[in-house]
Amino acid sequence: MVLVCNQMGASEAVTCNPSQLSPYLGALQSGSAPSQDCCARLKGQQSCLCGYLKGPNMKQYVNSPNARKVVGQCGVTLPNC
């Protein structure tokens, strides 16, 4: 699934590509501290999180307790969709 989303206040579009979050999976599965790469990728896909939360295939990776922990440690806020 690839979604194209516009970032708030930016004129360029972000390509929502869940595979960009692959560095995030280790921290998600183990609950360990996220790497810098993980946080950078998560921040790059931040405008896509609503789409991921609404999608049945991605929701578990964005809305689980470990996911919320990692997202918070990266300084990313989950949107209210």
C-alpha positions as CSV (number, residue, x, y, z in Angstrom):
1,M,0.0,0.0,0.0
2,V,1.4,3.4,-1.0
3,L,-0.4,6.5,-0.1
4,V,0.6,10.1,-1.1
5,C,0.1,12.6,1.7
6,N,0.8,16.3,1.9
7,Q,2.8,17.5,4.9
8,M,1.1,20.4,6.8
9,G,2.6,23.6,5.7
10,A,4.9,22.1,3.1
11,S,4.6,22.2,-0.6
12,E,6.2,18.9,-1.3
13,A,4.4,15.5,-1.0
14,V,5.6,12.6,1.2
15,T,5.3,9.2,-0.3
16,C,3.8,7.0,2.4
17,N,5.7,3.8,2.1
18,P,5.5,1.4,5.1
19,S,8.7,-0.3,4.1
20,Q,10.5,3.0,5.0
21,L,9.7,2.0,8.6
22,S,11.8,-1.2,8.5
23,P,14.3,0.2,11.1
24,Y,11.4,0.7,13.4
25,L,10.4,-3.0,13.5
26,G,13.2,-4.1,15.9
27,A,12.3,-1.6,18.6
28,L,8.6,-2.2,18.0
29,Q,9.0,-6.0,18.5
30,S,11.4,-5.9,21.4
31,G,10.2,-2.7,23.2
32,S,13.9,-1.5,23.2
33,A,15.0,2.0,22.7
34,P,14.7,3.1,19.0
35,S,17.8,3.9,16.9
36,Q,18.4,7.3,15.4
37,D,17.6,5.8,12.0
38,C,14.3,4.4,13.4
39,C,13.3,7.9,14.7
40,A,14.4,9.6,11.5
41,R,12.3,7.3,9.3
42,L,9.4,7.6,11.7
43,K,9.5,11.4,11.6
44,G,9.8,11.2,7.8
45,Q,6.6,9.2,7.7
46,Q,4.8,11.2,10.4
47,S,2.2,12.7,8.0
48,C,1.3,9.1,6.9
49,L,0.5,7.9,10.4
50,C,-3.3,8.5,10.1
51,G,-3.4,6.4,7.0
52,Y,-1.4,3.7,8.7
53,L,-3.8,3.8,11.8
54,K,-6.8,3.4,9.5
55,G,-5.3,0.5,7.5
56,P,-6.0,-3.0,8.9
57,N,-2.5,-4.2,7.8
58,M,-0.5,-1.3,9.5
59,K,-2.7,-0.5,12.5
60,Q,-1.0,-3.1,14.7
61,Y,2.4,-1.6,13.9
62,V,1.4,1.9,14.9
63,N,-1.1,1.4,17.7
64,S,0.3,-1.3,19.9
65,P,1.7,-0.5,23.4
66,N,5.3,-1.0,22.1
67,A,4.6,1.2,19.1
68,R,3.2,4.0,21.3
69,K,6.3,3.7,23.5
70,V,8.7,3.9,20.5
71,V,6.8,6.7,18.9
72,G,6.9,8.7,22.1
73,Q,10.7,8.1,22.5
74,C,11.2,9.4,19.0
75,G,9.3,12.6,19.9
76,V,6.5,11.8,17.4
77,T,2.9,12.4,18.4
78,L,0.3,9.9,17.1
79,P,-2.5,11.9,15.4
80,N,-6.2,11.7,16.3
81,C,-7.7,10.4,13.1
